[in-house]
Amino acid sequence: MSATFLEVTFRHGRPFAAYLRLPRAAGVKVDHSREVRPGLVVDFSADDTPLGLEIVDPTTTDEDTVLAVLAEIHAPAVSRDDLAPLRAA
């Protein structure tokens, strides 16, 4: 099973997008995606397990919003430390 991690992508020295990868078994792939809030897109497996959260604009998305979305979709809990790269963006 993979671990949770947040990756922030930069373009021209500015945060461009971020992706929070959630734990998943080896070989599990994204089947479909759904925008759950403006600028927040959740990737799901075929059985509707959340696999990741795309943060379209990390400069305008705060930790509390991410944590609320994860709770709404019944995703595994993440800590504020897991979201540290979002604060740095």
Chimera marker file (.cmm) of the C-alpha trace (Angstrom):
<marker_set name="trace">
<marker id="1" x="0.000" y="0.000" z="0.000" r="1" g="1" b="0" radius="0.5"/>
<marker id="2" x="1.313" y="3.444" z="-0.845" r="1" g="1" b="0" radius="0.5"/>
<marker id="3" x="1.615" y="6.264" z="1.659" r="1" g="1" b="0" radius="0.5"/>
<marker id="4" x="-0.100" y="9.643" z="1.655" r="1" g="1" b="0" radius="0.5"/>
<marker id="5" x="1.904" y="12.501" z="0.215" r="1" g="1" b="0" radius="0.5"/>
<marker id="6" x="1.266" y="15.968" z="-1.179" r="1" g="1" b="0" radius="0.5"/>
<marker id="7" x="3.122" y="17.114" z="-4.254" r="1" g="1" b="0" radius="0.5"/>
<marker id="8" x="3.100" y="20.759" z="-5.331" r="1" g="1" b="0" radius="0.5"/>
<marker id="9" x="3.984" y="21.592" z="-8.927" r="1" g="1" b="0" radius="0.5"/>
<marker id="10" x="5.610" y="24.937" z="-9.690" r="1" g="1" b="0" radius="0.5"/>
<marker id="11" x="5.713" y="26.843" z="-12.970" r="1" g="1" b="0" radius="0.5"/>
<marker id="12" x="7.946" y="29.889" z="-13.346" r="1" g="1" b="0" radius="0.5"/>
<marker id="13" x="8.660" y="29.774" z="-9.613" r="1" g="1" b="0" radius="0.5"/>
<marker id="14" x="4.988" y="29.911" z="-8.591" r="1" g="1" b="0" radius="0.5"/>
<marker id="15" x="2.744" y="27.126" z="-7.278" r="1" g="1" b="0" radius="0.5"/>
<marker id="16" x="0.692" y="25.868" z="-10.204" r="1" g="1" b="0" radius="0.5"/>
<marker id="17" x="-1.188" y="22.829" z="-8.887" r="1" g="1" b="0" radius="0.5"/>
<marker id="18" x="-1.012" y="20.247" z="-6.120" r="1" g="1" b="0" radius="0.5"/>
<marker id="19" x="-1.992" y="16.605" z="-5.758" r="1" g="1" b="0" radius="0.5"/>
<marker id="20" x="-2.666" y="14.795" z="-2.508" r="1" g="1" b="0" radius="0.5"/>
<marker id="21" x="-2.121" y="11.098" z="-3.118" r="1" g="1" b="0" radius="0.5"/>
<marker id="22" x="-4.092" y="8.926" z="-0.715" r="1" g="1" b="0" radius="0.5"/>
<marker id="23" x="-3.136" y="5.405" z="0.361" r="1" g="1" b="0" radius="0.5"/>
<marker id="24" x="-4.000" y="2.721" z="-2.173" r="1" g="1" b="0" radius="0.5"/>
<marker id="25" x="-3.203" y="-0.895" z="-2.841" r="1" g="1" b="0" radius="0.5"/>
<marker id="26" x="-0.665" y="-1.679" z="-5.537" r="1" g="1" b="0" radius="0.5"/>
<marker id="27" x="-2.171" y="-1.692" z="-8.999" r="1" g="1" b="0" radius="0.5"/>
<marker id="28" x="-5.317" y="0.291" z="-8.135" r="1" g="1" b="0" radius="0.5"/>
<marker id="29" x="-5.965" y="2.879" z="-10.839" r="1" g="1" b="0" radius="0.5"/>
<marker id="30" x="-8.107" y="5.990" z="-11.150" r="1" g="1" b="0" radius="0.5"/>
<marker id="31" x="-11.427" y="5.147" z="-12.790" r="1" g="1" b="0" radius="0.5"/>
<marker id="32" x="-13.227" y="8.489" z="-12.616" r="1" g="1" b="0" radius="0.5"/>
<marker id="33" x="-12.930" y="11.985" z="-11.178" r="1" g="1" b="0" radius="0.5"/>
<marker id="34" x="-15.404" y="14.456" z="-9.739" r="1" g="1" b="0" radius="0.5"/>
<marker id="35" x="-15.104" y="18.124" z="-8.842" r="1" g="1" b="0" radius="0.5"/>
<marker id="36" x="-16.337" y="18.343" z="-5.251" r="1" g="1" b="0" radius="0.5"/>
<marker id="37" x="-15.709" y="22.047" z="-4.784" r="1" g="1" b="0" radius="0.5"/>
<marker id="38" x="-14.485" y="24.691" z="-7.198" r="1" g="1" b="0" radius="0.5"/>
<marker id="39" x="-10.848" y="23.864" z="-7.874" r="1" g="1" b="0" radius="0.5"/>
<marker id="40" x="-10.865" y="20.565" z="-5.952" r="1" g="1" b="0" radius="0.5"/>
<marker id="41" x="-11.129" y="17.359" z="-7.960" r="1" g="1" b="0" radius="0.5"/>
<marker id="42" x="-11.238" y="13.920" z="-6.364" r="1" g="1" b="0" radius="0.5"/>
<marker id="43" x="-9.990" y="10.840" z="-8.216" r="1" g="1" b="0" radius="0.5"/>
<marker id="44" x="-11.851" y="7.606" z="-7.427" r="1" g="1" b="0" radius="0.5"/>
<marker id="45" x="-11.232" y="3.931" z="-8.128" r="1" g="1" b="0" radius="0.5"/>
<marker id="46" x="-13.856" y="1.786" z="-9.867" r="1" g="1" b="0" radius="0.5"/>
<marker id="47" x="-15.379" y="0.952" z="-6.463" r="1" g="1" b="0" radius="0.5"/>
<marker id="48" x="-15.567" y="4.681" z="-5.509" r="1" g="1" b="0" radius="0.5"/>
<marker id="49" x="-12.630" y="4.617" z="-3.106" r="1" g="1" b="0" radius="0.5"/>
<marker id="50" x="-10.975" y="8.070" z="-3.075" r="1" g="1" b="0" radius="0.5"/>
<marker id="51" x="-7.426" y="7.827" z="-4.413" r="1" g="1" b="0" radius="0.5"/>
<marker id="52" x="-6.329" y="11.432" z="-4.592" r="1" g="1" b="0" radius="0.5"/>
<marker id="53" x="-7.281" y="15.072" z="-4.493" r="1" g="1" b="0" radius="0.5"/>
<marker id="54" x="-6.193" y="17.537" z="-7.164" r="1" g="1" b="0" radius="0.5"/>
<marker id="55" x="-5.860" y="21.087" z="-5.873" r="1" g="1" b="0" radius="0.5"/>
<marker id="56" x="-6.073" y="23.295" z="-8.926" r="1" g="1" b="0" radius="0.5"/>
<marker id="57" x="-4.825" y="26.475" z="-7.192" r="1" g="1" b="0" radius="0.5"/>
<marker id="58" x="-2.803" y="25.705" z="-4.062" r="1" g="1" b="0" radius="0.5"/>
<marker id="59" x="-2.331" y="29.407" z="-3.303" r="1" g="1" b="0" radius="0.5"/>
<marker id="60" x="-6.063" y="29.846" z="-2.604" r="1" g="1" b="0" radius="0.5"/>
<marker id="61" x="-6.813" y="26.519" z="-0.903" r="1" g="1" b="0" radius="0.5"/>
<marker id="62" x="-6.275" y="26.170" z="2.825" r="1" g="1" b="0" radius="0.5"/>
<marker id="63" x="-5.714" y="23.124" z="5.011" r="1" g="1" b="0" radius="0.5"/>
<marker id="64" x="-9.146" y="23.342" z="6.642" r="1" g="1" b="0" radius="0.5"/>
<marker id="65" x="-10.864" y="23.115" z="3.253" r="1" g="1" b="0" radius="0.5"/>
<marker id="66" x="-8.797" y="20.084" z="2.258" r="1" g="1" b="0" radius="0.5"/>
<marker id="67" x="-9.503" y="18.363" z="5.577" r="1" g="1" b="0" radius="0.5"/>
<marker id="68" x="-13.248" y="19.095" z="5.231" r="1" g="1" b="0" radius="0.5"/>
<marker id="69" x="-13.353" y="17.633" z="1.719" r="1" g="1" b="0" radius="0.5"/>
<marker id="70" x="-11.489" y="14.517" z="2.839" r="1" g="1" b="0" radius="0.5"/>
<marker id="71" x="-14.011" y="14.017" z="5.654" r="1" g="1" b="0" radius="0.5"/>
<marker id="72" x="-16.930" y="14.504" z="3.236" r="1" g="1" b="0" radius="0.5"/>
<marker id="73" x="-15.667" y="11.825" z="0.862" r="1" g="1" b="0" radius="0.5"/>
<marker id="74" x="-14.742" y="9.458" z="3.708" r="1" g="1" b="0" radius="0.5"/>
<marker id="75" x="-11.074" y="9.443" z="2.765" r="1" g="1" b="0" radius="0.5"/>
<marker id="76" x="-8.384" y="8.214" z="5.150" r="1" g="1" b="0" radius="0.5"/>
<marker id="77" x="-7.382" y="10.865" z="7.670" r="1" g="1" b="0" radius="0.5"/>
<marker id="78" x="-4.344" y="13.002" z="6.977" r="1" g="1" b="0" radius="0.5"/>
<marker id="79" x="-2.497" y="15.213" z="9.403" r="1" g="1" b="0" radius="0.5"/>
<marker id="80" x="-1.703" y="18.876" z="9.069" r="1" g="1" b="0" radius="0.5"/>
<marker id="81" x="1.936" y="17.779" z="8.714" r="1" g="1" b="0" radius="0.5"/>
<marker id="82" x="0.919" y="15.839" z="5.586" r="1" g="1" b="0" radius="0.5"/>
<marker id="83" x="-0.389" y="19.139" z="4.206" r="1" g="1" b="0" radius="0.5"/>
<marker id="84" x="2.758" y="21.155" z="5.037" r="1" g="1" b="0" radius="0.5"/>
<marker id="85" x="3.710" y="21.626" z="1.356" r="1" g="1" b="0" radius="0.5"/>
<marker id="86" x="0.369" y="23.410" z="0.862" r="1" g="1" b="0" radius="0.5"/>
<marker id="87" x="1.345" y="25.982" z="3.516" r="1" g="1" b="0" radius="0.5"/>
<marker id="88" x="4.659" y="26.523" z="1.774" r="1" g="1" b="0" radius="0.5"/>
<marker id="89" x="2.941" y="27.164" z="-1.560" r="1" g="1" b="0" radius="0.5"/>
<link id1="1" id2="2" r="1" g="1" b="0" radius="0.2"/>
<link id1="2" id2="3" r="1" g="1" b="0" radius="0.2"/>
<link id1="3" id2="4" r="1" g="1" b="0" radius="0.2"/>
<link id1="4" id2="5" r="1" g="1" b="0" radius="0.2"/>
<link id1="5" id2="6" r="1" g="1" b="0" radius="0.2"/>
<link id1="6" id2="7" r="1" g="1" b="0" radius="0.2"/>
<link id1="7" id2="8" r="1" g="1" b="0" radius="0.2"/>
<link id1="8" id2="9" r="1" g="1" b="0" radius="0.2"/>
<link id1="9" id2="10" r="1" g="1" b="0" radius="0.2"/>
<link id1="10" id2="11" r="1" g="1" b="0" radius="0.2"/>
<link id1="11" id2="12" r="1" g="1" b="0" radius="0.2"/>
<link id1="12" id2="13" r="1" g="1" b="0" radius="0.2"/>
<link id1="13" id2="14" r="1" g="1" b="0" radius="0.2"/>
<link id1="14" id2="15" r="1" g="1" b="0" radius="0.2"/>
<link id1="15" id2="16" r="1" g="1" b="0" radius="0.2"/>
<link id1="16" id2="17" r="1" g="1" b="0" radius="0.2"/>
<link id1="17" id2="18" r="1" g="1" b="0" radius="0.2"/>
<link id1="18" id2="19" r="1" g="1" b="0" radius="0.2"/>
<link id1="19" id2="20" r="1" g="1" b="0" radius="0.2"/>
<link id1="20" id2="21" r="1" g="1" b="0" radius="0.2"/>
<link id1="21" id2="22" r="1" g="1" b="0" radius="0.2"/>
<link id1="22" id2="23" r="1" g="1" b="0" radius="0.2"/>
<link id1="23" id2="24" r="1" g="1" b="0" radius="0.2"/>
<link id1="24" id2="25" r="1" g="1" b="0" radius="0.2"/>
<link id1="25" id2="26" r="1" g="1" b="0" radius="0.2"/>
<link id1="26" id2="27" r="1" g="1" b="0" radius="0.2"/>
<link id1="27" id2="28" r="1" g="1" b="0" radius="0.2"/>
<link id1="28" id2="29" r="1" g="1" b="0" radius="0.2"/>
<link id1="29" id2="30" r="1" g="1" b="0" radius="0.2"/>
<link id1="30" id2="31" r="1" g="1" b="0" radius="0.2"/>
<link id1="31" id2="32" r="1" g="1" b="0" radius="0.2"/>
<link id1="32" id2="33" r="1" g="1" b="0" radius="0.2"/>
<link id1="33" id2="34" r="1" g="1" b="0" radius="0.2"/>
<link id1="34" id2="35" r="1" g="1" b="0" radius="0.2"/>
<link id1="35" id2="36" r="1" g="1" b="0" radius="0.2"/>
<link id1="36" id2="37" r="1" g="1" b="0" radius="0.2"/>
<link id1="37" id2="38" r="1" g="1" b="0" radius="0.2"/>
<link id1="38" id2="39" r="1" g="1" b="0" radius="0.2"/>
<link id1="39" id2="40" r="1" g="1" b="0" radius="0.2"/>
<link id1="40" id2="41" r="1" g="1" b="0" radius="0.2"/>
<link id1="41" id2="42" r="1" g="1" b="0" radius="0.2"/>
<link id1="42" id2="43" r="1" g="1" b="0" radius="0.2"/>
<link id1="43" id2="44" r="1" g="1" b="0" radius="0.2"/>
<link id1="44" id2="45" r="1" g="1" b="0" radius="0.2"/>
<link id1="45" id2="46" r="1" g="1" b="0" radius="0.2"/>
<link id1="46" id2="47" r="1" g="1" b="0" radius="0.2"/>
<link id1="47" id2="48" r="1" g="1" b="0" radius="0.2"/>
<link id1="48" id2="49" r="1" g="1" b="0" radius="0.2"/>
<link id1="49" id2="50" r="1" g="1" b="0" radius="0.2"/>
<link id1="50" id2="51" r="1" g="1" b="0" radius="0.2"/>
<link id1="51" id2="52" r="1" g="1" b="0" radius="0.2"/>
<link id1="52" id2="53" r="1" g="1" b="0" radius="0.2"/>
<link id1="53" id2="54" r="1" g="1" b="0" radius="0.2"/>
<link id1="54" id2="55" r="1" g="1" b="0" radius="0.2"/>
<link id1="55" id2="56" r="1" g="1" b="0" radius="0.2"/>
<link id1="56" id2="57" r="1" g="1" b="0" radius="0.2"/>
<link id1="57" id2="58" r="1" g="1" b="0" radius="0.2"/>
<link id1="58" id2="59" r="1" g="1" b="0" radius="0.2"/>
<link id1="59" id2="60" r="1" g="1" b="0" radius="0.2"/>
<link id1="60" id2="61" r="1" g="1" b="0" radius="0.2"/>
<link id1="61" id2="62" r="1" g="1" b="0" radius="0.2"/>
<link id1="62" id2="63" r="1" g="1" b="0" radius="0.2"/>
<link id1="63" id2="64" r="1" g="1" b="0" radius="0.2"/>
<link id1="64" id2="65" r="1" g="1" b="0" radius="0.2"/>
<link id1="65" id2="66" r="1" g="1" b="0" radius="0.2"/>
<link id1="66" id2="67" r="1" g="1" b="0" radius="0.2"/>
<link id1="67" id2="68" r="1" g="1" b="0" radius="0.2"/>
<link id1="68" id2="69" r="1" g="1" b="0" radius="0.2"/>
<link id1="69" id2="70" r="1" g="1" b="0" radius="0.2"/>
<link id1="70" id2="71" r="1" g="1" b="0" radius="0.2"/>
<link id1="71" id2="72" r="1" g="1" b="0" radius="0.2"/>
<link id1="72" id2="73" r="1" g="1" b="0" radius="0.2"/>
<link id1="73" id2="74" r="1" g="1" b="0" radius="0.2"/>
<link id1="74" id2="75" r="1" g="1" b="0" radius="0.2"/>
<link id1="75" id2="76" r="1" g="1" b="0" radius="0.2"/>
<link id1="76" id2="77" r="1" g="1" b="0" radius="0.2"/>
<link id1="77" id2="78" r="1" g="1" b="0" radius="0.2"/>
<link id1="78" id2="79" r="1" g="1" b="0" radius="0.2"/>
<link id1="79" id2="80" r="1" g="1" b="0" radius="0.2"/>
<link id1="80" id2="81" r="1" g="1" b="0" radius="0.2"/>
<link id1="81" id2="82" r="1" g="1" b="0" radius="0.2"/>
<link id1="82" id2="83" r="1" g="1" b="0" radius="0.2"/>
<link id1="83" id2="84" r="1" g="1" b="0" radius="0.2"/>
<link id1="84" id2="85" r="1" g="1" b="0" radius="0.2"/>
<link id1="85" id2="86" r="1" g="1" b="0" radius="0.2"/>
<link id1="86" id2="87" r="1" g="1" b="0" radius="0.2"/>
<link id1="87" id2="88" r="1" g="1" b="0" radius="0.2"/>
<link id1="88" id2="89" r="1" g="1" b="0" radius="0.2"/>
</marker_set>
